[in-house]
Amino acid sequence: MARFRTWVGIAVAGALSISLAGCSSTGGKRAEDARKAAAAQGRAAVNTPRWTFAMITHSGDGDTFWDIVQSGAKQAAVKDNINFLYSHDDDAQQQAQLVDAAVDKKVDGIIVTLAKPDAMKAAVARAEKAGIPVITVNSGSAESKAFGALAHVGQDETVAGEAVGDELNKRGKKKALCVLHEQGNVGHEQRCDGVAKTFHGTLQKLYVNGTNMPDVQSAIEAKLQADTSLDAVVTLGAPYADTAVKAKNDAGSKAEIDTFDLNAKVAAELTDGTLGFAVDQQPYLQGYQAVDLLWLYKYNADVLGGGKPVLTGPQIITKDQASALAEYTERGTR
């Protein structure tokens, strides 16, 4: 009996050692799986401090582009255990004041757009003086490094415009209209100037008040009626593409409507042929990467880009590509 108990003890000990060895070899994987599951369920996947990051943009009210940027930023914030604050104002002075307010709150990092860089320079400098790291996003790639930001996330607007000019050439267009919906936005000027640089035809600029869609529509319609030789209209934001389509139809024009940026409506109109092409700069990625880059800097002093912009575009999207992206545009991440 004593011998039996001894063998039983040895067997149990052996089983326990095997079990513990198995736990040891799979513990890392289980922990990683748990982190992934936590992030998917809206819980942080890291155990770093609960830092607060503020994003301040030049967006006007109702701009779907910035809904997509926020979507990416919020998802990264969940993963990185970040308290994410978002504010915006299309008036440059008001936007600068929002940056000042974030500095006064002593946030741990700031993400900001530089659509009108001259108005933002002092506010960004104040943030840096306070020891708050800054990432610029979407607009202001040329000024970002000079202003002292860690990195810029977005597309090179001139390069994006050049890609549009090339695409218009491929389509045999001869006379195009570039519709600028926010006067003073340096990125918009760079886009149109980029188009003019590579486009073999004639390019005209049309300035409109982007906060008033009926006025935008009537301005484009009047231009198309006055100049029937226009065979392409390029809008600089997804919400304005559909307005340009309405203007084209009311004017009885045959001009192709193309646009910068992508959303579900643009994707649908690309698929059915209402629009010719779109230029995607991946706004979800801009928001996500901006938050992630700040977290990496706070956690490990990492900086991406080497002083150059971290590019998220441009990518020309046509009918075929739009169909493949439908799943993502419908859920609001492209």
Disulfide bonds with the S-S distance in Angstrom:
Cys178-Cys192 1.98
